[in-house]
C-alpha cells in the first residue's frame, strides 16, 4: 500500500487524478495498481463548542481547532492508584 500526495509547483493539492494517471514501479518493474482511492480531509470545525467543566476538572483544549489529531489521556480512580 502506498499513500500518494500530489501537489503542484506552488504546493497546492492536485485534484481529479485517476488510477490511470499513476505508474508504480518496484525495482524498475511496473506493478499492477489494484485499487486507487481519493481521501480528502474532513471539514475542520471553526471553533470548539464551549463547555463547562466541573470543579477541579481542567483541559488544555485550545480555543481554535488544530489540524490533525488530539490525544486524550484519562486517569480514573478505579484503575489509577493514589499514593500519598
PDB file of N, CA, C and O in Angstrom, chain B, residues numbered from 101:
ATOM      1  N   UNK B 101       0.849  -1.160   0.000  1.00  0.00           N
ATOM      2  CA  UNK B 101       0.000   0.000   0.000  1.00  0.00           C
ATOM      3  C   UNK B 101       0.900   1.230   0.000  1.00  0.00           C
ATOM      4  O   UNK B 101       1.854   1.323   0.773  1.00  0.00           O
ATOM      5  N   UNK B 102       0.582   2.156  -0.869  1.00  0.00           N
ATOM      6  CA  UNK B 102       1.363   3.390  -0.990  1.00  0.00           C
ATOM      7  C   UNK B 102       0.402   4.566  -0.937  1.00  0.00           C
ATOM      8  O   UNK B 102      -0.551   4.638  -1.713  1.00  0.00           O
ATOM      9  N   UNK B 103       0.658   5.486  -0.017  1.00  0.00           N
ATOM     10  CA  UNK B 103      -0.107   6.732   0.026  1.00  0.00           C
ATOM     11  C   UNK B 103       0.622   7.757  -0.821  1.00  0.00           C
ATOM     12  O   UNK B 103       1.846   7.872  -0.758  1.00  0.00           O
ATOM     13  N   UNK B 104      -0.137   8.502  -1.616  1.00  0.00           N
ATOM     14  CA  UNK B 104       0.450   9.492  -2.511  1.00  0.00           C
ATOM     15  C   UNK B 104      -0.220  10.836  -2.259  1.00  0.00           C
ATOM     16  O   UNK B 104      -1.446  10.928  -2.185  1.00  0.00           O
ATOM     17  N   UNK B 105       0.594  11.869  -2.131  1.00  0.00           N
ATOM     18  CA  UNK B 105       0.091  13.235  -2.036  1.00  0.00           C
ATOM     19  C   UNK B 105       0.648  13.982  -3.242  1.00  0.00           C
ATOM     20  O   UNK B 105       1.863  14.036  -3.430  1.00  0.00           O
ATOM     21  N   UNK B 106      -0.232  14.557  -4.060  1.00  0.00           N
ATOM     22  CA  UNK B 106       0.190  15.232  -5.282  1.00  0.00           C
ATOM     23  C   UNK B 106      -0.073  16.724  -5.131  1.00  0.00           C
ATOM     24  O   UNK B 106      -1.196  17.151  -4.862  1.00  0.00           O
ATOM     25  N   UNK B 107       0.994  17.512  -5.310  1.00  0.00           N
ATOM     26  CA  UNK B 107       0.872  18.966  -5.251  1.00  0.00           C
ATOM     27  C   UNK B 107       1.492  19.576  -6.503  1.00  0.00           C
ATOM     28  O   UNK B 107       2.345  18.974  -7.154  1.00  0.00           O
ATOM     29  N   UNK B 108       1.039  20.790  -6.823  1.00  0.00           N
ATOM     30  CA  UNK B 108       1.626  21.492  -7.959  1.00  0.00           C
ATOM     31  C   UNK B 108       2.880  22.238  -7.505  1.00  0.00           C
ATOM     32  O   UNK B 108       3.299  22.094  -6.356  1.00  0.00           O
ATOM     33  N   UNK B 109       3.485  23.033  -8.392  1.00  0.00           N
ATOM     34  CA  UNK B 109       4.739  23.709  -8.062  1.00  0.00           C
ATOM     35  C   UNK B 109       4.579  24.770  -6.976  1.00  0.00           C
ATOM     36  O   UNK B 109       5.571  25.220  -6.404  1.00  0.00           O
ATOM     37  N   UNK B 110       3.337  25.174  -6.684  1.00  0.00           N
ATOM     38  CA  UNK B 110       3.085  26.132  -5.601  1.00  0.00           C
ATOM     39  C   UNK B 110       2.679  25.433  -4.304  1.00  0.00           C
ATOM     40  O   UNK B 110       2.354  26.089  -3.315  1.00  0.00           O
ATOM     41  N   UNK B 111       2.699  24.096  -4.314  1.00  0.00           N
ATOM     42  CA  UNK B 111       2.352  23.339  -3.118  1.00  0.00           C
ATOM     43  C   UNK B 111       0.862  23.129  -2.917  1.00  0.00           C
ATOM     44  O   UNK B 111       0.439  22.656  -1.862  1.00  0.00           O
ATOM     45  N   UNK B 112       0.061  23.476  -3.917  1.00  0.00           N
ATOM     46  CA  UNK B 112      -1.385  23.303  -3.820  1.00  0.00           C
ATOM     47  C   UNK B 112      -1.765  21.883  -4.246  1.00  0.00           C
ATOM     48  O   UNK B 112      -1.146  21.337  -5.159  1.00  0.00           O
ATOM     49  N   UNK B 113      -2.767  21.273  -3.607  1.00  0.00           N
ATOM     50  CA  UNK B 113      -3.171  19.910  -3.972  1.00  0.00           C
ATOM     51  C   UNK B 113      -3.686  19.833  -5.406  1.00  0.00           C
ATOM     52  O   UNK B 113      -4.373  20.735  -5.886  1.00  0.00           O
ATOM     53  N   UNK B 114      -3.342  18.747  -6.075  1.00  0.00           N
ATOM     54  CA  UNK B 114      -3.841  18.474  -7.421  1.00  0.00           C
ATOM     55  C   UNK B 114      -4.998  17.490  -7.270  1.00  0.00           C
ATOM     56  O   UNK B 114      -4.835  16.420  -6.684  1.00  0.00           O
ATOM     57  N   UNK B 115      -6.154  17.850  -7.795  1.00  0.00           N
ATOM     58  CA  UNK B 115      -7.338  17.001  -7.672  1.00  0.00           C
ATOM     59  C   UNK B 115      -7.736  16.440  -9.023  1.00  0.00           C
ATOM     60  O   UNK B 115      -7.217  16.864 -10.056  1.00  0.00           O
ATOM     61  N   UNK B 116      -8.647  15.497  -9.016  1.00  0.00           N
ATOM     62  CA  UNK B 116      -9.187  14.939 -10.249  1.00  0.00           C
ATOM     63  C   UNK B 116      -8.332  13.851 -10.879  1.00  0.00           C
ATOM     64  O   UNK B 116      -8.592  13.443 -12.012  1.00  0.00           O
ATOM     65  N   UNK B 117      -7.320  13.374 -10.169  1.00  0.00           N
ATOM     66  CA  UNK B 117      -6.467  12.320 -10.724  1.00  0.00           C
ATOM     67  C   UNK B 117      -7.170  10.970 -10.630  1.00  0.00           C
ATOM     68  O   UNK B 117      -7.951  10.721  -9.710  1.00  0.00           O
ATOM     69  N   UNK B 118      -6.879  10.105 -11.598  1.00  0.00           N
ATOM     70  CA  UNK B 118      -7.467   8.765 -11.646  1.00  0.00           C
ATOM     71  C   UNK B 118      -6.359   7.719 -11.601  1.00  0.00           C
ATOM     72  O   UNK B 118      -5.180   8.053 -11.715  1.00  0.00           O
ATOM     73  N   UNK B 119      -6.733   6.474 -11.439  1.00  0.00           N
ATOM     74  CA  UNK B 119      -5.777   5.369 -11.360  1.00  0.00           C
ATOM     75  C   UNK B 119      -4.859   5.340 -12.578  1.00  0.00           C
ATOM     76  O   UNK B 119      -3.679   5.016 -12.450  1.00  0.00           O
ATOM     77  N   UNK B 120      -5.380   5.673 -13.753  1.00  0.00           N
ATOM     78  CA  UNK B 120      -4.575   5.645 -14.981  1.00  0.00           C
ATOM     79  C   UNK B 120      -3.505   6.736 -15.019  1.00  0.00           C
ATOM     80  O   UNK B 120      -2.610   6.698 -15.863  1.00  0.00           O
ATOM     81  N   UNK B 121      -3.593   7.710 -14.107  1.00  0.00           N
ATOM     82  CA  UNK B 121      -2.611   8.790 -14.061  1.00  0.00           C
ATOM     83  C   UNK B 121      -1.341   8.390 -13.309  1.00  0.00           C
ATOM     84  O   UNK B 121      -0.397   9.176 -13.241  1.00  0.00           O
ATOM     85  N   UNK B 122      -1.303   7.186 -12.746  1.00  0.00           N
ATOM     86  CA  UNK B 122      -0.170   6.743 -11.927  1.00  0.00           C
ATOM     87  C   UNK B 122       0.503   5.517 -12.510  1.00  0.00           C
ATOM     88  O   UNK B 122      -0.141   4.674 -13.133  1.00  0.00           O
ATOM     89  N   UNK B 123       1.806   5.431 -12.298  1.00  0.00           N
ATOM     90  CA  UNK B 123       2.589   4.232 -12.599  1.00  0.00           C
ATOM     91  C   UNK B 123       3.416   3.935 -11.355  1.00  0.00           C
ATOM     92  O   UNK B 123       4.094   4.818 -10.828  1.00  0.00           O
ATOM     93  N   UNK B 124       3.359   2.709 -10.895  1.00  0.00           N
ATOM     94  CA  UNK B 124       4.134   2.289  -9.725  1.00  0.00           C
ATOM     95  C   UNK B 124       5.163   1.272 -10.190  1.00  0.00           C
ATOM     96  O   UNK B 124       4.836   0.295 -10.864  1.00  0.00           O
ATOM     97  N   UNK B 125       6.414   1.519  -9.817  1.00  0.00           N
ATOM     98  CA  UNK B 125       7.491   0.581 -10.169  1.00  0.00           C
ATOM     99  C   UNK B 125       8.201   0.137  -8.905  1.00  0.00           C
ATOM    100  O   UNK B 125       8.420   0.927  -7.986  1.00  0.00           O
ATOM    101  N   UNK B 126       8.557  -1.144  -8.871  1.00  0.00           N
ATOM    102  CA  UNK B 126       9.341  -1.696  -7.782  1.00  0.00           C
ATOM    103  C   UNK B 126      10.557  -2.368  -8.400  1.00  0.00           C
ATOM    104  O   UNK B 126      10.434  -3.286  -9.211  1.00  0.00           O
ATOM    105  N   UNK B 127      11.733  -1.897  -8.003  1.00  0.00           N
ATOM    106  CA  UNK B 127      12.989  -2.380  -8.590  1.00  0.00           C
ATOM    107  C   UNK B 127      12.957  -2.272 -10.110  1.00  0.00           C
ATOM    108  O   UNK B 127      13.458  -3.152 -10.809  1.00  0.00           O
ATOM    109  N   UNK B 128      12.365  -1.190 -10.622  1.00  0.00           N
ATOM    110  CA  UNK B 128      12.327  -0.942 -12.056  1.00  0.00           C
ATOM    111  C   UNK B 128      11.229  -1.687 -12.793  1.00  0.00           C
ATOM    112  O   UNK B 128      11.046  -1.476 -13.992  1.00  0.00           O
ATOM    113  N   UNK B 129      10.490  -2.558 -12.104  1.00  0.00           N
ATOM    114  CA  UNK B 129       9.444  -3.349 -12.756  1.00  0.00           C
ATOM    115  C   UNK B 129       8.079  -2.748 -12.430  1.00  0.00           C
ATOM    116  O   UNK B 129       7.740  -2.552 -11.263  1.00  0.00           O
ATOM    117  N   UNK B 130       7.301  -2.458 -13.470  1.00  0.00           N
ATOM    118  CA  UNK B 130       5.982  -1.869 -13.274  1.00  0.00           C
ATOM    119  C   UNK B 130       5.064  -2.833 -12.537  1.00  0.00           C
ATOM    120  O   UNK B 130       4.997  -4.021 -12.852  1.00  0.00           O
ATOM    121  N   UNK B 131       4.356  -2.292 -11.546  1.00  0.00           N
ATOM    122  CA  UNK B 131       3.444  -3.081 -10.731  1.00  0.00           C
ATOM    123  C   UNK B 131       2.002  -2.763 -11.100  1.00  0.00           C
ATOM    124  O   UNK B 131       1.695  -1.655 -11.539  1.00  0.00           O
ATOM    125  N   UNK B 132       1.131  -3.728 -10.923  1.00  0.00           N
ATOM    126  CA  UNK B 132      -0.291  -3.531 -11.180  1.00  0.00           C
ATOM    127  C   UNK B 132      -0.911  -2.767 -10.015  1.00  0.00           C
ATOM    128  O   UNK B 132      -0.704  -3.119  -8.853  1.00  0.00           O
ATOM    129  N   UNK B 133      -1.662  -1.732 -10.326  1.00  0.00           N
ATOM    130  CA  UNK B 133      -2.388  -0.986  -9.299  1.00  0.00           C
ATOM    131  C   UNK B 133      -3.740  -1.664  -9.159  1.00  0.00           C
ATOM    132  O   UNK B 133      -4.543  -1.681 -10.092  1.00  0.00           O
ATOM    133  N   UNK B 134      -3.982  -2.224  -7.972  1.00  0.00           N
ATOM    134  CA  UNK B 134      -5.222  -2.967  -7.751  1.00  0.00           C
ATOM    135  C   UNK B 134      -6.360  -2.079  -7.267  1.00  0.00           C
ATOM    136  O   UNK B 134      -7.528  -2.401  -7.483  1.00  0.00           O
ATOM    137  N   UNK B 135      -6.038  -0.973  -6.619  1.00  0.00           N
ATOM    138  CA  UNK B 135      -7.072  -0.064  -6.134  1.00  0.00           C
ATOM    139  C   UNK B 135      -6.487   1.338  -6.059  1.00  0.00           C
ATOM    140  O   UNK B 135      -5.296   1.520  -5.809  1.00  0.00           O
ATOM    141  N   UNK B 136      -7.337   2.311  -6.277  1.00  0.00           N
ATOM    142  CA  UNK B 136      -6.917   3.706  -6.193  1.00  0.00           C
ATOM    143  C   UNK B 136      -8.095   4.489  -5.647  1.00  0.00           C
ATOM    144  O   UNK B 136      -9.150   4.554  -6.278  1.00  0.00           O
ATOM    145  N   UNK B 137      -7.918   5.093  -4.459  1.00  0.00           N
ATOM    146  CA  UNK B 137      -8.993   5.834  -3.813  1.00  0.00           C
ATOM    147  C   UNK B 137      -8.526   7.233  -3.457  1.00  0.00           C
ATOM    148  O   UNK B 137      -7.364   7.439  -3.107  1.00  0.00           O
ATOM    149  N   UNK B 138      -9.427   8.182  -3.546  1.00  0.00           N
ATOM    150  CA  UNK B 138      -9.143   9.550  -3.133  1.00  0.00           C
ATOM    151  C   UNK B 138      -9.615   9.704  -1.693  1.00  0.00           C
ATOM    152  O   UNK B 138     -10.740   9.335  -1.357  1.00  0.00           O
ATOM    153  N   UNK B 139      -8.752  10.247  -0.851  1.00  0.00           N
ATOM    154  CA  UNK B 139      -9.102  10.514   0.546  1.00  0.00           C
ATOM    155  C   UNK B 139      -8.925  12.006   0.789  1.00  0.00           C
ATOM    156  O   UNK B 139      -7.817  12.531   0.683  1.00  0.00           O
ATOM    157  N   UNK B 140     -10.004  12.677   1.110  1.00  0.00           N
ATOM    158  CA  UNK B 140      -9.966  14.110   1.370  1.00  0.00           C
ATOM    159  C   UNK B 140     -10.095  14.345   2.863  1.00  0.00           C
ATOM    160  O   UNK B 140     -10.813  13.617   3.548  1.00  0.00           O
ATOM    161  N   UNK B 141      -9.402  15.359   3.375  1.00  0.00           N
ATOM    162  CA  UNK B 141      -9.550  15.644   4.806  1.00  0.00           C
ATOM    163  C   UNK B 141     -10.967  16.102   5.115  1.00  0.00           C
ATOM    164  O   UNK B 141     -11.607  16.771   4.303  1.00  0.00           O
ATOM    165  N   UNK B 142     -11.447  15.737   6.292  1.00  0.00           N
ATOM    166  CA  UNK B 142     -12.778  16.163   6.712  1.00  0.00           C
ATOM    167  C   UNK B 142     -12.788  17.652   7.002  1.00  0.00           C
ATOM    168  O   UNK B 142     -11.745  18.266   7.222  1.00  0.00           O
ATOM    169  N   UNK B 143     -13.962  18.210   6.997  1.00  0.00           N
ATOM    170  CA  UNK B 143     -14.090  19.636   7.295  1.00  0.00           C
ATOM    171  C   UNK B 143     -13.701  19.886   8.741  1.00  0.00           C
ATOM    172  O   UNK B 143     -14.129  19.161   9.639  1.00  0.00           O
ATOM    173  N   UNK B 144     -12.902  20.896   8.962  1.00  0.00           N
ATOM    174  CA  UNK B 144     -12.484  21.260  10.305  1.00  0.00           C
ATOM    175  C   UNK B 144     -13.511  22.212  10.914  1.00  0.00           C
ATOM    176  O   UNK B 144     -13.973  23.131  10.237  1.00  0.00           O
ATOM    177  N   UNK B 145     -13.873  22.007  12.172  1.00  0.00           N
ATOM    178  CA  UNK B 145     -14.797  22.952  12.793  1.00  0.00           C
ATOM    179  C   UNK B 145     -14.145  24.318  12.939  1.00  0.00           C
ATOM    180  O   UNK B 145     -12.927  24.411  13.096  1.00  0.00           O
ATOM    181  N   UNK B 146     -14.931  25.361  12.890  1.00  0.00           N
ATOM    182  CA  UNK B 146     -14.397  26.712  13.027  1.00  0.00           C
ATOM    183  C   UNK B 146     -13.949  26.992  14.445  1.00  0.00           C
ATOM    184  O   UNK B 146     -12.979  27.720  14.655  1.00  0.00           O
ATOM    185  N   UNK B 147     -14.638  26.428  15.422  1.00  0.00           N
ATOM    186  CA  UNK B 147     -14.254  26.580  16.822  1.00  0.00           C
ATOM    187  C   UNK B 147     -14.840  25.417  17.602  1.00  0.00           C
ATOM    188  O   UNK B 147     -15.876  24.867  17.229  1.00  0.00           O
ATOM    189  N   UNK B 148     -14.181  25.049  18.675  1.00  0.00           N
ATOM    190  CA  UNK B 148     -14.731  24.008  19.526  1.00  0.00           C
ATOM    191  C   UNK B 148     -15.942  24.560  20.255  1.00  0.00           C
ATOM    192  O   UNK B 148     -15.959  25.738  20.612  1.00  0.00           O
ATOM    193  N   UNK B 149     -16.955  23.736  20.482  1.00  0.00           N
ATOM    194  CA  UNK B 149     -18.101  24.235  21.242  1.00  0.00           C
ATOM    195  C   UNK B 149     -17.678  24.541  22.673  1.00  0.00           C
ATOM    196  O   UNK B 149     -16.813  23.863  23.228  1.00  0.00           O
ATOM    197  N   UNK B 150     -18.286  25.561  23.267  1.00  0.00           N
ATOM    198  CA  UNK B 150     -17.968  25.924  24.641  1.00  0.00           C
ATOM    199  C   UNK B 150     -18.580  24.889  25.567  1.00  0.00           C
ATOM    200  O   UNK B 150     -19.723  24.475  25.372  1.00  0.00           O
ATOM    201  N   UNK B 151     -17.839  24.475  26.556  1.00  0.00           N
ATOM    202  CA  UNK B 151     -18.360  23.525  27.525  1.00  0.00           C
ATOM    203  C   UNK B 151     -17.905  23.931  28.917  1.00  0.00           C
ATOM    204  O   UNK B 151     -16.820  24.485  29.093  1.00  0.00           O
ATOM    205  N   UNK B 152     -18.741  23.652  29.891  1.00  0.00           N
ATOM    206  CA  UNK B 152     -18.442  23.975  31.278  1.00  0.00           C
ATOM    207  C   UNK B 152     -17.854  22.744  31.945  1.00  0.00           C
ATOM    208  O   UNK B 152     -18.367  21.636  31.795  1.00  0.00           O
ATOM    209  N   UNK B 153     -16.787  22.949  32.673  1.00  0.00           N
ATOM    210  CA  UNK B 153     -16.132  21.848  33.372  1.00  0.00           C
ATOM    211  C   UNK B 153     -16.537  21.848  34.837  1.00  0.00           C
ATOM    212  O   UNK B 153     -16.788  22.898  35.429  1.00  0.00           O
ATOM    213  N   UNK B 154     -16.595  20.675  35.400  1.00  0.00           N
ATOM    214  CA  UNK B 154     -16.896  20.529  36.820  1.00  0.00           C
ATOM    215  C   UNK B 154     -15.747  21.103  37.640  1.00  0.00           C
ATOM    216  O   UNK B 154     -14.647  21.270  37.115  1.00  0.00           O
ATOM    217  N   UNK B 155     -15.976  21.409  38.914  1.00  0.00           N
ATOM    218  CA  UNK B 155     -14.892  21.905  39.757  1.00  0.00           C
ATOM    219  C   UNK B 155     -13.718  20.913  39.780  1.00  0.00           C
ATOM    220  O   UNK B 155     -13.920  19.699  39.819  1.00  0.00           O
ATOM    221  N   UNK B 156     -12.514  21.439  39.756  1.00  0.00           N
ATOM    222  CA  UNK B 156     -11.273  20.648  39.787  1.00  0.00           C
ATOM    223  C   UNK B 156     -11.080  19.783  38.546  1.00  0.00           C
ATOM    224  O   UNK B 156     -10.336  18.803  38.587  1.00  0.00           O
ATOM    225  N   UNK B 157     -11.735  20.129  37.457  1.00  0.00           N
ATOM    226  CA  UNK B 157     -11.543  19.449  36.175  1.00  0.00           C
ATOM    227  C   UNK B 157     -10.948  20.483  35.225  1.00  0.00           C
ATOM    228  O   UNK B 157     -11.459  21.598  35.116  1.00  0.00           O
ATOM    229  N   UNK B 158      -9.878  20.115  34.545  1.00  0.00           N
ATOM    230  CA  UNK B 158      -9.144  21.058  33.701  1.00  0.00           C
ATOM    231  C   UNK B 158      -8.978  20.492  32.303  1.00  0.00           C
ATOM    232  O   UNK B 158      -9.111  19.288  32.081  1.00  0.00           O
ATOM    233  N   UNK B 159      -8.684  21.382  31.366  1.00  0.00           N
ATOM    234  CA  UNK B 159      -8.455  20.963  29.988  1.00  0.00           C
ATOM    235  C   UNK B 159      -7.347  21.817  29.377  1.00  0.00           C
ATOM    236  O   UNK B 159      -7.092  22.938  29.817  1.00  0.00           O
ATOM    237  N   UNK B 160      -6.712  21.276  28.378  1.00  0.00           N
ATOM    238  CA  UNK B 160      -5.757  22.064  27.601  1.00  0.00           C
ATOM    239  C   UNK B 160      -6.203  22.155  26.146  1.00  0.00           C
ATOM    240  O   UNK B 160      -5.386  22.374  25.251  1.00  0.00           O
ATOM    241  N   UNK B 161      -7.510  21.986  25.912  1.00  0.00           N
ATOM    242  CA  UNK B 161      -8.057  22.106  24.564  1.00  0.00           C
ATOM    243  C   UNK B 161      -7.941  23.563  24.143  1.00  0.00           C
ATOM    244  O   UNK B 161      -8.401  24.445  24.868  1.00  0.00           O
ATOM    245  N   UNK B 162      -7.336  23.841  22.982  1.00  0.00           N
ATOM    246  CA  UNK B 162      -7.188  25.226  22.541  1.00  0.00           C
ATOM    247  C   UNK B 162      -8.536  25.824  22.140  1.00  0.00           C
ATOM    248  O   UNK B 162      -9.492  25.097  21.869  1.00  0.00           O
ATOM    249  N   UNK B 163      -8.601  27.140  22.106  1.00  0.00           N
ATOM    250  CA  UNK B 163      -9.838  27.824  21.721  1.00  0.00           C
ATOM    251  C   UNK B 163     -10.195  27.534  20.265  1.00  0.00           C
ATOM    252  O   UNK B 163     -11.373  27.417  19.928  1.00  0.00           O
ATOM    253  N   UNK B 164      -9.189  27.416  19.403  1.00  0.00           N
ATOM    254  CA  UNK B 164      -9.415  27.122  17.996  1.00  0.00           C
ATOM    255  C   UNK B 164      -8.902  25.720  17.689  1.00  0.00           C
ATOM    256  O   UNK B 164      -7.899  25.299  18.265  1.00  0.00           O
ATOM    257  N   UNK B 165      -9.566  24.985  16.796  1.00  0.00           N
ATOM    258  CA  UNK B 165      -9.131  23.628  16.465  1.00  0.00           C
ATOM    259  C   UNK B 165      -7.743  23.605  15.830  1.00  0.00           C
ATOM    260  O   UNK B 165      -7.355  24.518  15.101  1.00  0.00           O
ATOM    261  N   UNK B 166      -7.023  22.555  16.122  1.00  0.00           N
ATOM    262  CA  UNK B 166      -5.743  22.303  15.480  1.00  0.00           C
ATOM    263  C   UNK B 166      -5.959  21.330  14.343  1.00  0.00           C
ATOM    264  O   UNK B 166      -6.900  20.536  14.376  1.00  0.00           O
ATOM    265  N   UNK B 167      -5.109  21.378  13.346  1.00  0.00           N
ATOM    266  CA  UNK B 167      -5.210  20.384  12.285  1.00  0.00           C
ATOM    267  C   UNK B 167      -4.591  19.092  12.794  1.00  0.00           C
ATOM    268  O   UNK B 167      -3.564  19.116  13.473  1.00  0.00           O
ATOM    269  N   UNK B 168      -5.201  17.984  12.474  1.00  0.00           N
ATOM    270  CA  UNK B 168      -4.657  16.698  12.890  1.00  0.00           C
ATOM    271  C   UNK B 168      -5.414  16.113  14.068  1.00  0.00           C
ATOM    272  O   UNK B 168      -6.606  16.365  14.248  1.00  0.00           O
ATOM    273  N   UNK B 169      -4.711  15.333  14.860  1.00  0.00           N
ATOM    274  CA  UNK B 169      -5.326  14.577  15.939  1.00  0.00           C
ATOM    275  C   UNK B 169      -5.131  15.246  17.285  1.00  0.00           C
ATOM    276  O   UNK B 169      -4.243  16.080  17.466  1.00  0.00           O
ATOM    277  N   UNK B 170      -5.971  14.866  18.212  1.00  0.00           N
ATOM    278  CA  UNK B 170      -5.816  15.265  19.611  1.00  0.00           C
ATOM    279  C   UNK B 170      -5.697  13.986  20.420  1.00  0.00           C
ATOM    280  O   UNK B 170      -6.504  13.071  20.260  1.00  0.00           O
ATOM    281  N   UNK B 171      -4.705  13.918  21.282  1.00  0.00           N
ATOM    282  CA  UNK B 171      -4.540  12.770  22.168  1.00  0.00           C
ATOM    283  C   UNK B 171      -5.210  13.062  23.493  1.00  0.00           C
ATOM    284  O   UNK B 171      -5.093  14.161  24.035  1.00  0.00           O
ATOM    285  N   UNK B 172      -5.910  12.073  24.007  1.00  0.00           N
ATOM    286  CA  UNK B 172      -6.600  12.214  25.281  1.00  0.00           C
ATOM    287  C   UNK B 172      -6.035  11.181  26.245  1.00  0.00           C
ATOM    288  O   UNK B 172      -5.933  10.000  25.915  1.00  0.00           O
ATOM    289  N   UNK B 173      -5.671  11.633  27.436  1.00  0.00           N
ATOM    290  CA  UNK B 173      -5.200  10.736  28.488  1.00  0.00           C
ATOM    291  C   UNK B 173      -6.195  10.832  29.632  1.00  0.00           C
ATOM    292  O   UNK B 173      -6.453  11.920  30.146  1.00  0.00           O
ATOM    293  N   UNK B 174      -6.747   9.706  30.027  1.00  0.00           N
ATOM    294  CA  UNK B 174      -7.738   9.675  31.087  1.00  0.00           C
ATOM    295  C   UNK B 174      -7.177   8.912  32.277  1.00  0.00           C
ATOM    296  O   UNK B 174      -6.744   7.767  32.144  1.00  0.00           O
ATOM    297  N   UNK B 175      -7.187   9.542  33.424  1.00  0.00           N
ATOM    298  CA  UNK B 175      -6.801   8.889  34.670  1.00  0.00           C
ATOM    299  C   UNK B 175      -8.072   8.725  35.490  1.00  0.00           C
ATOM    300  O   UNK B 175      -8.775   9.700  35.756  1.00  0.00           O
ATOM    301  N   UNK B 176      -8.364   7.507  35.885  1.00  0.00           N
ATOM    302  CA  UNK B 176      -9.544   7.310  36.713  1.00  0.00           C
ATOM    303  C   UNK B 176      -9.133   6.707  38.052  1.00  0.00           C
ATOM    304  O   UNK B 176      -8.070   6.096  38.165  1.00  0.00           O
ATOM    305  N   UNK B 177      -9.967   6.881  39.051  1.00  0.00           N
ATOM    306  CA  UNK B 177      -9.658   6.396  40.395  1.00  0.00           C
ATOM    307  C   UNK B 177      -9.835   4.894  40.537  1.00  0.00           C
ATOM    308  O   UNK B 177      -9.373   4.316  41.521  1.00  0.00           O
ATOM    309  N   UNK B 178     -10.491   4.246  39.584  1.00  0.00           N
ATOM    310  CA  UNK B 178     -10.675   2.793  39.658  1.00  0.00           C
ATOM    311  C   UNK B 178      -9.368   2.081  39.286  1.00  0.00           C
ATOM    312  O   UNK B 178      -8.990   1.100  39.926  1.00  0.00           O
ATOM    313  N   UNK B 179      -8.686   2.573  38.259  1.00  0.00           N
ATOM    314  CA  UNK B 179      -7.505   1.886  37.758  1.00  0.00           C
ATOM    315  C   UNK B 179      -6.189   2.619  38.036  1.00  0.00           C
ATOM    316  O   UNK B 179      -5.116   2.102  37.727  1.00  0.00           O
ATOM    317  N   UNK B 180      -6.265   3.801  38.609  1.00  0.00           N
ATOM    318  CA  UNK B 180      -5.056   4.574  38.908  1.00  0.00           C
ATOM    319  C   UNK B 180      -4.918   4.688  40.421  1.00  0.00           C
ATOM    320  O   UNK B 180      -5.690   5.404  41.058  1.00  0.00           O
ATOM    321  N   UNK B 181      -3.948   3.991  41.002  1.00  0.00           N
ATOM    322  CA  UNK B 181      -3.819   4.048  42.459  1.00  0.00           C
ATOM    323  C   UNK B 181      -3.359   5.432  42.917  1.00  0.00           C
ATOM    324  O   UNK B 181      -2.562   6.090  42.248  1.00  0.00           O
ATOM    325  N   UNK B 182      -3.863   5.847  44.040  1.00  0.00           N
ATOM    326  CA  UNK B 182      -3.459   7.112  44.635  1.00  0.00           C
ATOM    327  C   UNK B 182      -2.441   6.812  45.732  1.00  0.00           C
ATOM    328  O   UNK B 182      -2.696   5.996  46.618  1.00  0.00           O
ATOM    329  N   UNK B 183      -1.306   7.464  45.671  1.00  0.00           N
ATOM    330  CA  UNK B 183      -0.283   7.267  46.700  1.00  0.00           C
ATOM    331  C   UNK B 183      -0.063   8.569  47.431  1.00  0.00           C
ATOM    332  O   UNK B 183      -0.168   9.644  46.840  1.00  0.00           O
ATOM    333  N   UNK B 184       0.235   8.485  48.689  1.00  0.00           N
ATOM    334  CA  UNK B 184       0.464   9.695  49.495  1.00  0.00           C
ATOM    335  C   UNK B 184       1.902  10.092  49.476  1.00  0.00           C
ATOM    336  O   UNK B 184       2.276  11.085  50.099  1.00  0.00           O
TER     337      UNK B 184
END
